[in-house]
Amino acid sequence: MLTKLCQTVFGRDAEALRAARTAAEVDADLVELRLDFMERPDAAAALQGRRKPAIVTCRPLREGGLFDGAEEERLRILEDAHAHGAEFIDLEWDVAAGAGLMDARRGRGVIVSRHVFDGTPATVTGMVDSLRASGAEVAKLAVMTERVSDLRSLLQAARADGSSVLIGMGSAGIATRVLAGRFGSRWTYAGDGVAPGQIAASRLLREYHFRRIRPDAAVFSLIGRPVASSLSPAMHNAGFAALGLNAVYVPFETRDLDDLRALANEIGLHGASVTIPFKQDVLALVDEVAPTAAAAGAVNTIAVRDGRWIGSNTDADGFIEPLRARLPDLRGLRAVILGAGGAARGVGLALRREGARVGISARRADAARQAAHAIGAEAVEWPARSQSWDLLINATPLGSRAQPGTPYDGVFGGSLVYDLVYDPDPTELMRAATDAGCGVIGGLAMLVAQAERQFEIWTGQRPPAGLFAEAAASARRGRG
């Protein structure tokens, strides 16, 4: 059975809340009415005219809500929701036992919820079991997640009987919202960021194709930090849908790689993309490394076959394809790469194979020398001199939304600048290069090309031509 979609709605008054509810009912299976956002919470008005089942919530400040009045008044509001036929009422864990609502409803349609905002406790399973023992129909636990090990704690607390909802809050918990069925959740919550890490229903449906995620779907992931705004899920999930594959792609944002293989085994991981800052660290976790990845000293693609992790690198193919469209012959081209990480090594190797002369420029001279030595390139000074390059490549995260700025403030003496950052587009570096009369290539072209190659490695099939580019562009438009 597919997991239901619950959309959280709110408004300052009954009219605004009902308008939001009506819009949400188009896509949602049920709606959560957050009365604590109302200036004067009114359960009867909020429930009036609903077309889908409703959860009535009036969350107090102590549990992350906005209601700051007397507890007696808050419970009276929830009792009024019961009197007006609310299908579900959300009670906080610390008042459920003493609330008359539990007895009045005999637990039916009662959600007992608990929110932990300072991390994922070691006692997650015990907490969930305690909530279940309250007599409520649904036990809901939401904890702040930062690592894949936190996701594993939630996964181990999952039950397949539909008696709970388990949520990882924050960017690292998106997988619990998309793969809600894997985490034993009766439904998943969507909305406009009402809770940390919550994503819009439109994004769940368009980018993750939530309605087609079956309980036995093959799981693919994006491992890195930050990855919550990545366009990769939109591309790969579009590919799975177009080819009718029973698979889903989700981000695993994490501070470290601890417990990654254990979680992968338990959740059914079939493959993964790897991005900053783990392209080199993940080498220690794979069982086999393809020659291109070994030469680059970095893995950006993992395929899981018969329990073995095979690491490869599609950055080179993804990088060269858009470049070749602009410069068919790269022999003798002077290229300077800003950065000394896995991406810099990968594109440096690709350029050397095409006959280009490659220089590595990094703020840390020792890092530049090490990366240059690894790929047979030359370490050049930072910042790179304008006379030293025909092609300038930014292989650092500087200039992205997560790390605003520019990696280069020198003169643009060459003819082409290639920024591997794809969000925003154009970047500050690309704007400066354009103003100076240089041609530019943005990172989206590389992202699409390398993702197409990853998809082929995992599935043995190429995605339909142009599909990934359109999916990425659509996702970007949808996010504004």
VEXTOR-771157 format. One record per residue (C-alpha): chain; residue in three letters; x, y, z; residue number from 1. Coordinates in nm, 3 decimals. Example, Ala and Ser with C-alpha at 12.3 -4.5 7.8 and 13.67 -1.06 7.14 Angstrom:
BEGIN
ATOM fidren gumi      c1      c2      c3 nuro
ATOM      A  ala   1.230  -0.450   0.780    1
ATOM      A  ser   1.367  -0.106   0.714    2
END
This chain:
BEGIN
ATOM fidren gumi      c1      c2      c3 nuro
ATOM      A  met   0.000   0.000   0.000    1
ATOM      A  leu   0.134   0.343  -0.094    2
ATOM      A  thr   0.197   0.596   0.183    3
ATOM      A  lys  -0.054   0.879   0.214    4
ATOM      A  leu   0.031   1.244   0.167    5
ATOM      A  cys  -0.072   1.490   0.437    6
ATOM      A  gln  -0.033   1.859   0.359    7
ATOM      A  thr   0.009   2.105   0.646    8
ATOM      A  val  -0.187   2.429   0.604    9
ATOM      A  phe  -0.220   2.745   0.810   10
ATOM      A  gly  -0.362   3.095   0.806   11
ATOM      A  arg  -0.404   3.396   1.035   12
ATOM      A  asp  -0.783   3.366   1.025   13
ATOM      A  ala  -1.044   3.108   0.925   14
ATOM      A  glu  -1.087   3.244   0.573   15
ATOM      A  ala  -0.714   3.224   0.498   16
ATOM      A  leu  -0.682   2.879   0.649   17
ATOM      A  arg  -0.982   2.743   0.457   18
ATOM      A  ala  -0.843   2.886   0.133   19
ATOM      A  ala  -0.510   2.712   0.195   20
ATOM      A  arg  -0.694   2.392   0.287   21
ATOM      A  thr  -0.901   2.397  -0.032   22
ATOM      A  ala  -0.587   2.435  -0.243   23
ATOM      A  ala  -0.411   2.154  -0.053   24
ATOM      A  glu  -0.704   1.914  -0.091   25
ATOM      A  val  -0.636   1.892  -0.467   26
ATOM      A  asp  -0.320   1.683  -0.414   27
ATOM      A  ala  -0.334   1.567  -0.052   28
ATOM      A  asp  -0.497   1.258   0.093   29
ATOM      A  leu  -0.553   1.444   0.420   30
ATOM      A  val  -0.471   1.787   0.559   31
ATOM      A  glu  -0.323   1.907   0.885   32
ATOM      A  leu  -0.490   2.225   1.010   33
ATOM      A  arg  -0.242   2.423   1.221   34
ATOM      A  leu  -0.474   2.624   1.446   35
ATOM      A  asp  -0.180   2.766   1.644   36
ATOM      A  phe  -0.108   2.995   1.346   37
ATOM      A  met  -0.452   3.158   1.381   38
ATOM      A  glu  -0.484   3.484   1.572   39
ATOM      A  arg  -0.801   3.339   1.730   40
ATOM      A  pro  -0.798   2.960   1.690   41
ATOM      A  asp  -1.139   2.839   1.576   42
ATOM      A  ala  -1.170   2.465   1.517   43
ATOM      A  ala  -1.528   2.475   1.390   44
ATOM      A  ala  -1.450   2.738   1.128   45
ATOM      A  ala  -1.132   2.561   1.021   46
ATOM      A  leu  -1.315   2.230   0.968   47
ATOM      A  gln  -1.616   2.375   0.791   48
ATOM      A  gly  -1.665   2.251   0.435   49
ATOM      A  arg  -1.362   2.022   0.423   50
ATOM      A  arg  -1.348   1.760   0.147   51
ATOM      A  lys  -1.060   1.551   0.281   52
ATOM      A  pro  -0.992   1.405   0.630   53
ATOM      A  ala  -0.836   1.657   0.865   54
ATOM      A  ile  -0.581   1.648   1.146   55
ATOM      A  val  -0.636   1.933   1.391   56
ATOM      A  thr  -0.319   2.054   1.558   57
ATOM      A  cys  -0.274   2.342   1.800   58
ATOM      A  arg   0.096   2.315   1.876   59
ATOM      A  pro   0.229   2.493   2.190   60
ATOM      A  leu   0.558   2.679   2.200   61
ATOM      A  arg   0.731   2.403   2.397   62
ATOM      A  glu   0.680   2.162   2.105   63
ATOM      A  gly   0.779   2.407   1.831   64
ATOM      A  gly   0.434   2.561   1.771   65
ATOM      A  leu   0.301   2.916   1.800   66
ATOM      A  phe   0.028   2.883   2.064   67
ATOM      A  asp   0.135   3.079   2.373   68
ATOM      A  gly  -0.190   3.089   2.571   69
ATOM      A  ala  -0.305   2.887   2.871   70
ATOM      A  glu  -0.291   2.511   2.841   71
ATOM      A  glu  -0.654   2.481   2.947   72
ATOM      A  glu  -0.757   2.704   2.656   73
ATOM      A  arg  -0.547   2.506   2.409   74
ATOM      A  leu  -0.706   2.176   2.516   75
ATOM      A  arg  -1.050   2.337   2.495   76
ATOM      A  ile  -0.978   2.425   2.131   77
ATOM      A  leu  -0.888   2.062   2.060   78
ATOM      A  glu  -1.202   1.942   2.241   79
ATOM      A  asp  -1.402   2.172   2.016   80
ATOM      A  ala  -1.236   2.007   1.714   81
ATOM      A  his  -1.350   1.669   1.851   82
ATOM      A  ala  -1.703   1.800   1.894   83
ATOM      A  his  -1.709   1.914   1.531   84
ATOM      A  gly  -1.601   1.575   1.397   85
ATOM      A  ala  -1.229   1.615   1.328   86
ATOM      A  glu  -1.099   1.287   1.186   87
ATOM      A  phe  -0.769   1.320   1.377   88
ATOM      A  ile  -0.655   1.529   1.673   89
ATOM      A  asp  -0.289   1.576   1.758   90
ATOM      A  leu  -0.206   1.563   2.129   91
ATOM      A  glu   0.140   1.628   2.271   92
ATOM      A  trp   0.307   1.342   2.452   93
ATOM      A  asp   0.326   1.524   2.786   94
ATOM      A  val  -0.051   1.591   2.812   95
ATOM      A  ala  -0.203   1.291   2.634   96
ATOM      A  ala  -0.243   1.072   2.939   97
ATOM      A  gly  -0.437   1.335   3.134   98
ATOM      A  ala  -0.644   1.466   2.845   99
ATOM      A  gly  -1.009   1.370   2.840  100
ATOM      A  leu  -0.989   1.350   2.461  101
ATOM      A  met  -0.802   1.020   2.476  102
ATOM      A  asp  -1.084   0.858   2.673  103
ATOM      A  ala  -1.360   1.032   2.478  104
ATOM      A  arg  -1.226   0.897   2.148  105
ATOM      A  arg  -1.097   0.569   2.297  106
ATOM      A  gly  -0.771   0.648   2.122  107
ATOM      A  arg  -0.927   0.642   1.775  108
ATOM      A  gly  -0.819   0.930   1.555  109
ATOM      A  val  -0.572   1.048   1.821  110
ATOM      A  ile  -0.212   1.122   1.730  111
ATOM      A  val   0.032   1.142   2.020  112
ATOM      A  ser   0.333   1.343   1.908  113
ATOM      A  arg   0.673   1.436   2.039  114
ATOM      A  his   0.933   1.671   1.890  115
ATOM      A  val   1.303   1.674   1.978  116
ATOM      A  phe   1.484   1.975   1.830  117
ATOM      A  asp   1.835   1.928   1.968  118
ATOM      A  gly   1.936   1.608   1.789  119
ATOM      A  thr   1.846   1.242   1.754  120
ATOM      A  pro   1.840   1.071   2.094  121
ATOM      A  ala   1.995   0.730   2.144  122
ATOM      A  thr   1.658   0.616   2.279  123
ATOM      A  val   1.450   0.666   1.962  124
ATOM      A  thr   1.304   0.316   1.965  125
ATOM      A  gly   1.208   0.347   2.332  126
ATOM      A  met   1.046   0.685   2.270  127
ATOM      A  val   0.836   0.547   1.986  128
ATOM      A  asp   0.732   0.244   2.189  129
ATOM      A  ser   0.631   0.473   2.476  130
ATOM      A  leu   0.417   0.685   2.241  131
ATOM      A  arg   0.254   0.371   2.105  132
ATOM      A  ala   0.174   0.256   2.457  133
ATOM      A  ser  -0.033   0.572   2.518  134
ATOM      A  gly  -0.336   0.416   2.353  135
ATOM      A  ala  -0.342   0.660   2.062  136
ATOM      A  glu  -0.409   0.533   1.711  137
ATOM      A  val  -0.092   0.696   1.576  138
ATOM      A  ala   0.243   0.765   1.746  139
ATOM      A  lys   0.438   1.051   1.589  140
ATOM      A  leu   0.804   1.120   1.668  141
ATOM      A  ala   1.001   1.399   1.500  142
ATOM      A  val   1.371   1.442   1.581  143
ATOM      A  met   1.640   1.668   1.442  144
ATOM      A  thr   1.875   1.472   1.213  145
ATOM      A  glu   2.226   1.557   1.093  146
ATOM      A  arg   2.379   1.224   0.990  147
ATOM      A  val   2.296   0.900   0.815  148
ATOM      A  ser   2.341   0.734   1.153  149
ATOM      A  asp   2.039   0.938   1.273  150
ATOM      A  leu   1.834   0.803   0.984  151
ATOM      A  arg   1.938   0.455   1.082  152
ATOM      A  ser   1.811   0.511   1.437  153
ATOM      A  leu   1.471   0.608   1.298  154
ATOM      A  leu   1.469   0.317   1.055  155
ATOM      A  gln   1.532   0.072   1.338  156
ATOM      A  ala   1.231   0.213   1.526  157
ATOM      A  ala   0.999   0.161   1.227  158
ATOM      A  arg   0.699  -0.070   1.243  159
ATOM      A  ala   0.502  -0.196   0.945  160
ATOM      A  asp   0.157  -0.178   1.106  161
ATOM      A  gly   0.076   0.185   1.024  162
ATOM      A  ser   0.076   0.282   1.391  163
ATOM      A  ser   0.339   0.555   1.365  164
ATOM      A  val   0.486   0.849   1.177  165
ATOM      A  leu   0.863   0.894   1.206  166
ATOM      A  ile   1.021   1.217   1.085  167
ATOM      A  gly   1.379   1.335   1.060  168
ATOM      A  met   1.366   1.714   1.083  169
ATOM      A  gly   1.616   1.933   0.902  170
ATOM      A  ser   1.779   1.889   0.561  171
ATOM      A  ala   1.933   1.557   0.663  172
ATOM      A  gly   1.588   1.412   0.722  173
ATOM      A  ile   1.437   1.460   0.377  174
ATOM      A  ala   1.473   1.087   0.308  175
ATOM      A  thr   1.229   1.012   0.593  176
ATOM      A  arg   0.968   1.229   0.422  177
ATOM      A  val   1.017   1.086   0.073  178
ATOM      A  leu   1.069   0.725   0.185  179
ATOM      A  ala   0.801   0.750   0.452  180
ATOM      A  gly   0.685   0.396   0.381  181
ATOM      A  arg   1.034   0.259   0.444  182
ATOM      A  phe   1.024   0.428   0.785  183
ATOM      A  gly   0.687   0.271   0.868  184
ATOM      A  ser   0.504   0.602   0.848  185
ATOM      A  arg   0.129   0.599   0.790  186
ATOM      A  trp   0.161   0.924   0.601  187
ATOM      A  thr   0.418   1.188   0.520  188
ATOM      A  tyr   0.381   1.558   0.596  189
ATOM      A  ala   0.436   1.818   0.325  190
ATOM      A  gly   0.407   2.194   0.334  191
ATOM      A  asp   0.576   2.528   0.297  192
ATOM      A  gly   0.850   2.476   0.553  193
ATOM      A  val   0.623   2.478   0.858  194
ATOM      A  ala   0.861   2.231   1.020  195
ATOM      A  pro   1.241   2.219   0.969  196
ATOM      A  gly   1.316   2.030   0.649  197
ATOM      A  gln   0.954   2.004   0.538  198
ATOM      A  ile   0.917   2.027   0.160  199
ATOM      A  ala   0.624   2.137  -0.053  200
ATOM      A  ala   0.373   1.882  -0.177  201
ATOM      A  ser   0.431   2.001  -0.533  202
ATOM      A  arg   0.799   1.915  -0.500  203
ATOM      A  leu   0.724   1.574  -0.351  204
ATOM      A  leu   0.499   1.499  -0.645  205
ATOM      A  arg   0.700   1.655  -0.931  206
ATOM      A  glu   1.061   1.591  -0.830  207
ATOM      A  tyr   1.024   1.273  -0.627  208
ATOM      A  his   0.718   1.124  -0.804  209
ATOM      A  phe   0.589   1.037  -0.457  210
ATOM      A  arg   0.274   0.865  -0.582  211
ATOM      A  arg   0.473   0.596  -0.763  212
ATOM      A  ile   0.711   0.503  -0.478  213
ATOM      A  arg   0.630   0.142  -0.396  214
ATOM      A  pro   0.735  -0.033  -0.074  215
ATOM      A  asp   0.985  -0.249  -0.265  216
ATOM      A  ala   1.135   0.033  -0.475  217
ATOM      A  ala   1.510   0.025  -0.535  218
ATOM      A  val   1.666   0.318  -0.348  219
ATOM      A  phe   1.935   0.543  -0.496  220
ATOM      A  ser   2.079   0.839  -0.307  221
ATOM      A  leu   2.286   1.155  -0.319  222
ATOM      A  ile   2.549   1.165  -0.044  223
ATOM      A  gly   2.701   1.500   0.051  224
ATOM      A  arg   2.651   1.824   0.241  225
ATOM      A  pro   2.464   2.038   0.156  226
ATOM      A  val   2.240   1.853  -0.091  227
ATOM      A  ala   1.884   1.952   0.003  228
ATOM      A  ser   1.855   2.189  -0.295  229
ATOM      A  ser   2.023   1.956  -0.546  230
ATOM      A  leu   1.862   1.912  -0.887  231
ATOM      A  ser   1.978   1.549  -0.909  232
ATOM      A  pro   1.660   1.399  -0.755  233
ATOM      A  ala   1.447   1.572  -1.018  234
ATOM      A  met   1.660   1.429  -1.300  235
ATOM      A  his   1.699   1.071  -1.181  236
ATOM      A  asn   1.340   1.033  -1.064  237
ATOM      A  ala   1.222   1.164  -1.402  238
ATOM      A  gly   1.437   0.898  -1.564  239
ATOM      A  phe   1.296   0.619  -1.347  240
ATOM      A  ala   0.940   0.733  -1.422  241
ATOM      A  ala   1.000   0.765  -1.798  242
ATOM      A  leu   1.140   0.412  -1.820  243
ATOM      A  gly   0.885   0.263  -1.578  244
ATOM      A  leu   1.149   0.153  -1.329  245
ATOM      A  asn   1.053   0.072  -0.970  246
ATOM      A  ala   1.312   0.303  -0.816  247
ATOM      A  val   1.349   0.630  -0.628  248
ATOM      A  tyr   1.638   0.873  -0.573  249
ATOM      A  val   1.668   1.071  -0.248  250
ATOM      A  pro   1.926   1.296  -0.079  251
ATOM      A  phe   2.125   1.167   0.218  252
ATOM      A  glu   2.269   1.485   0.368  253
ATOM      A  thr   2.518   1.404   0.641  254
ATOM      A  arg   2.806   1.540   0.846  255
ATOM      A  asp   3.004   1.216   0.814  256
ATOM      A  leu   2.994   0.872   0.657  257
ATOM      A  asp   2.956   0.674   0.980  258
ATOM      A  asp   2.702   0.391   0.944  259
ATOM      A  leu   2.653   0.461   0.571  260
ATOM      A  arg   2.701   0.102   0.461  261
ATOM      A  ala   2.487  -0.029   0.745  262
ATOM      A  leu   2.202   0.208   0.655  263
ATOM      A  ala   2.245   0.120   0.288  264
ATOM      A  asn   2.202  -0.250   0.361  265
ATOM      A  glu   1.894  -0.190   0.575  266
ATOM      A  ile   1.720   0.054   0.340  267
ATOM      A  gly   1.795  -0.133   0.017  268
ATOM      A  leu   2.044   0.102  -0.150  269
ATOM      A  his   2.125   0.009  -0.512  270
ATOM      A  gly   2.346   0.302  -0.599  271
ATOM      A  ala   2.454   0.652  -0.501  272
ATOM      A  ser   2.591   0.979  -0.628  273
ATOM      A  val   2.866   1.130  -0.413  274
ATOM      A  thr   2.937   1.500  -0.398  275
ATOM      A  ile   3.123   1.756  -0.183  276
ATOM      A  pro   3.278   1.693   0.065  277
ATOM      A  phe   3.289   1.310   0.040  278
ATOM      A  lys   3.424   1.227  -0.307  279
ATOM      A  gln   3.762   1.130  -0.165  280
ATOM      A  asp   3.651   1.006   0.179  281
ATOM      A  val   3.413   0.751   0.027  282
ATOM      A  leu   3.705   0.566  -0.135  283
ATOM      A  ala   3.758   0.390   0.197  284
ATOM      A  leu   3.406   0.242   0.183  285
ATOM      A  val   3.398   0.094  -0.167  286
ATOM      A  asp   3.507  -0.261  -0.255  287
ATOM      A  glu   3.625  -0.186  -0.606  288
ATOM      A  val   3.740   0.134  -0.777  289
ATOM      A  ala   3.717   0.193  -1.151  290
ATOM      A  pro   4.042   0.310  -1.318  291
ATOM      A  thr   3.911   0.662  -1.388  292
ATOM      A  ala   3.809   0.707  -1.023  293
ATOM      A  ala   4.139   0.566  -0.900  294
ATOM      A  ala   4.332   0.805  -1.124  295
ATOM      A  ala   4.126   1.101  -1.003  296
ATOM      A  gly   4.148   0.988  -0.641  297
ATOM      A  ala   3.775   1.053  -0.615  298
ATOM      A  val   3.445   0.866  -0.650  299
ATOM      A  asn   3.122   1.036  -0.753  300
ATOM      A  thr   2.921   0.724  -0.840  301
ATOM      A  ile   2.860   0.403  -0.645  302
ATOM      A  ala   2.688   0.098  -0.793  303
ATOM      A  val   2.585  -0.177  -0.551  304
ATOM      A  arg   2.604  -0.520  -0.713  305
ATOM      A  asp   2.558  -0.840  -0.514  306
ATOM      A  gly   2.647  -0.650  -0.198  307
ATOM      A  arg   2.971  -0.509  -0.342  308
ATOM      A  trp   3.022  -0.135  -0.375  309
ATOM      A  ile   3.184  -0.035  -0.703  310
ATOM      A  gly   3.309   0.323  -0.721  311
ATOM      A  ser   3.349   0.516  -1.045  312
ATOM      A  asn   3.371   0.876  -1.158  313
ATOM      A  thr   3.152   1.036  -1.424  314
ATOM      A  asp   3.280   1.390  -1.370  315
ATOM      A  ala   3.522   1.364  -1.664  316
ATOM      A  asp   3.258   1.259  -1.916  317
ATOM      A  gly   3.014   1.515  -1.781  318
ATOM      A  phe   3.274   1.791  -1.796  319
ATOM      A  ile   3.407   1.723  -2.144  320
ATOM      A  glu   3.077   1.686  -2.329  321
ATOM      A  pro   2.961   2.052  -2.298  322
ATOM      A  leu   3.319   2.177  -2.345  323
ATOM      A  arg   3.367   1.985  -2.668  324
ATOM      A  ala   3.054   2.148  -2.806  325
ATOM      A  arg   3.230   2.485  -2.769  326
ATOM      A  leu   3.591   2.381  -2.838  327
ATOM      A  pro   3.607   2.068  -3.055  328
ATOM      A  asp   3.987   2.052  -3.042  329
ATOM      A  leu   4.141   2.089  -2.694  330
ATOM      A  arg   4.499   1.999  -2.791  331
ATOM      A  gly   4.747   2.255  -2.661  332
ATOM      A  leu   4.477   2.448  -2.474  333
ATOM      A  arg   4.608   2.615  -2.158  334
ATOM      A  ala   4.362   2.530  -1.880  335
ATOM      A  val   4.382   2.645  -1.518  336
ATOM      A  ile   4.162   2.474  -1.261  337
ATOM      A  leu   4.071   2.657  -0.941  338
ATOM      A  gly   4.055   2.402  -0.659  339
ATOM      A  ala   4.237   2.086  -0.558  340
ATOM      A  gly   3.961   1.846  -0.458  341
ATOM      A  gly   3.809   1.545  -0.629  342
ATOM      A  ala   3.626   1.750  -0.892  343
ATOM      A  ala   3.946   1.935  -0.985  344
ATOM      A  arg   4.134   1.609  -1.027  345
ATOM      A  gly   3.858   1.454  -1.235  346
ATOM      A  val   3.828   1.738  -1.484  347
ATOM      A  gly   4.205   1.781  -1.491  348
ATOM      A  leu   4.249   1.420  -1.601  349
ATOM      A  ala   3.981   1.463  -1.866  350
ATOM      A  leu   4.158   1.769  -2.005  351
ATOM      A  arg   4.494   1.599  -2.010  352
ATOM      A  arg   4.349   1.305  -2.202  353
ATOM      A  glu   4.226   1.556  -2.459  354
ATOM      A  gly   4.577   1.700  -2.497  355
ATOM      A  ala   4.531   2.020  -2.294  356
ATOM      A  arg   4.802   2.171  -2.072  357
ATOM      A  val   4.662   2.171  -1.718  358
ATOM      A  gly   4.750   2.384  -1.418  359
ATOM      A  ile   4.606   2.348  -1.066  360
ATOM      A  ser   4.564   2.664  -0.860  361
ATOM      A  ala   4.450   2.653  -0.496  362
ATOM      A  arg   4.469   2.878  -0.193  363
ATOM      A  arg   4.680   2.613  -0.022  364
ATOM      A  ala   4.993   2.567  -0.232  365
ATOM      A  asp   5.060   2.222  -0.084  366
ATOM      A  ala   4.710   2.103  -0.184  367
ATOM      A  ala   4.764   2.234  -0.539  368
ATOM      A  arg   5.099   2.055  -0.565  369
ATOM      A  gln   4.952   1.729  -0.435  370
ATOM      A  ala   4.657   1.736  -0.675  371
ATOM      A  ala   4.877   1.837  -0.969  372
ATOM      A  his   5.123   1.556  -0.897  373
ATOM      A  ala   4.840   1.301  -0.875  374
ATOM      A  ile   4.718   1.374  -1.228  375
ATOM      A  gly   5.043   1.476  -1.398  376
ATOM      A  ala   4.956   1.845  -1.412  377
ATOM      A  glu   5.140   2.159  -1.296  378
ATOM      A  ala   5.076   2.354  -0.978  379
ATOM      A  val   5.038   2.725  -1.052  380
ATOM      A  glu   5.023   3.025  -0.823  381
ATOM      A  trp   4.708   3.156  -0.655  382
ATOM      A  pro   4.543   3.358  -0.784  383
ATOM      A  ala   4.609   3.237  -1.136  384
ATOM      A  arg   4.759   3.505  -1.362  385
ATOM      A  ser   4.536   3.616  -1.647  386
ATOM      A  gln   4.810   3.550  -1.902  387
ATOM      A  ser   4.843   3.185  -1.794  388
ATOM      A  trp   4.517   3.044  -1.926  389
ATOM      A  asp   4.288   3.011  -2.225  390
ATOM      A  leu   4.029   2.821  -2.020  391
ATOM      A  leu   3.959   2.892  -1.652  392
ATOM      A  ile   3.760   2.633  -1.453  393
ATOM      A  asn   3.610   2.680  -1.108  394
ATOM      A  ala   3.609   2.340  -0.935  395
ATOM      A  thr   3.540   2.480  -0.587  396
ATOM      A  pro   3.200   2.534  -0.419  397
ATOM      A  leu   3.273   2.907  -0.391  398
ATOM      A  gly   3.004   3.101  -0.570  399
ATOM      A  ser   2.723   2.861  -0.485  400
ATOM      A  arg   2.422   2.960  -0.276  401
ATOM      A  ala   2.578   2.777   0.016  402
ATOM      A  gln   2.911   2.960  -0.022  403
ATOM      A  pro   2.851   3.298  -0.191  404
ATOM      A  gly   3.140   3.487  -0.345  405
ATOM      A  thr   3.383   3.430  -0.631  406
ATOM      A  pro   3.696   3.213  -0.654  407
ATOM      A  tyr   3.867   3.452  -0.894  408
ATOM      A  asp   3.912   3.827  -0.882  409
ATOM      A  gly   4.188   3.863  -1.141  410
ATOM      A  val   4.183   3.983  -1.501  411
ATOM      A  phe   4.000   3.771  -1.756  412
ATOM      A  gly   4.273   3.729  -2.014  413
ATOM      A  gly   4.152   3.400  -2.164  414
ATOM      A  ser   3.862   3.317  -2.391  415
ATOM      A  leu   3.641   3.083  -2.186  416
ATOM      A  val   3.535   3.040  -1.821  417
ATOM      A  tyr   3.370   2.715  -1.707  418
ATOM      A  asp   3.208   2.728  -1.361  419
ATOM      A  leu   3.115   2.387  -1.222  420
ATOM      A  val   2.876   2.555  -0.975  421
ATOM      A  tyr   2.521   2.530  -1.112  422
ATOM      A  asp   2.318   2.716  -0.850  423
ATOM      A  pro   2.282   3.008  -0.896  424
ATOM      A  asp   2.300   3.036  -1.271  425
ATOM      A  pro   2.471   3.252  -1.370  426
ATOM      A  thr   2.722   3.272  -1.087  427
ATOM      A  glu   2.909   3.584  -0.988  428
ATOM      A  leu   3.215   3.446  -1.167  429
ATOM      A  met   3.018   3.390  -1.487  430
ATOM      A  arg   2.875   3.742  -1.476  431
ATOM      A  ala   3.220   3.894  -1.431  432
ATOM      A  ala   3.359   3.683  -1.715  433
ATOM      A  thr   3.073   3.782  -1.947  434
ATOM      A  asp   3.122   4.150  -1.864  435
ATOM      A  ala   3.491   4.108  -1.957  436
ATOM      A  gly   3.401   3.959  -2.295  437
ATOM      A  cys   3.473   3.593  -2.211  438
ATOM      A  gly   3.256   3.303  -2.313  439
ATOM      A  val   3.104   3.105  -2.026  440
ATOM      A  ile   2.974   2.755  -1.953  441
ATOM      A  gly   2.769   2.692  -1.640  442
ATOM      A  gly   2.774   2.388  -1.417  443
ATOM      A  leu   2.425   2.273  -1.511  444
ATOM      A  ala   2.547   2.139  -1.844  445
ATOM      A  met   2.807   1.925  -1.666  446
ATOM      A  leu   2.559   1.818  -1.398  447
ATOM      A  val   2.318   1.688  -1.661  448
ATOM      A  ala   2.583   1.506  -1.863  449
ATOM      A  gln   2.744   1.332  -1.565  450
ATOM      A  ala   2.401   1.238  -1.424  451
ATOM      A  glu   2.303   1.076  -1.754  452
ATOM      A  arg   2.617   0.862  -1.735  453
ATOM      A  gln   2.541   0.769  -1.371  454
ATOM      A  phe   2.190   0.662  -1.469  455
ATOM      A  glu   2.335   0.440  -1.740  456
ATOM      A  ile   2.579   0.279  -1.496  457
ATOM      A  trp   2.296   0.197  -1.253  458
ATOM      A  thr   2.027   0.086  -1.495  459
ATOM      A  gly   2.206  -0.015  -1.814  460
ATOM      A  gln   1.988   0.233  -2.002  461
ATOM      A  arg   2.032   0.593  -2.114  462
ATOM      A  pro   1.755   0.833  -2.012  463
ATOM      A  pro   1.549   0.979  -2.298  464
ATOM      A  ala   1.737   1.258  -2.477  465
ATOM      A  gly   1.677   1.598  -2.321  466
ATOM      A  leu   1.479   1.458  -2.027  467
ATOM      A  phe   1.736   1.535  -1.757  468
ATOM      A  ala   1.795   1.889  -1.882  469
ATOM      A  glu   1.421   1.960  -1.884  470
ATOM      A  ala   1.368   1.800  -1.540  471
ATOM      A  ala   1.647   2.013  -1.392  472
ATOM      A  ala   1.513   2.329  -1.553  473
ATOM      A  ser   1.158   2.250  -1.436  474
ATOM      A  ala   1.277   2.190  -1.080  475
ATOM      A  arg   1.463   2.520  -1.081  476
ATOM      A  arg   1.155   2.705  -1.209  477
ATOM      A  gly   0.936   2.538  -0.949  478
ATOM      A  arg   1.159   2.657  -0.667  479
ATOM      A  gly   1.151   3.013  -0.790  480
END
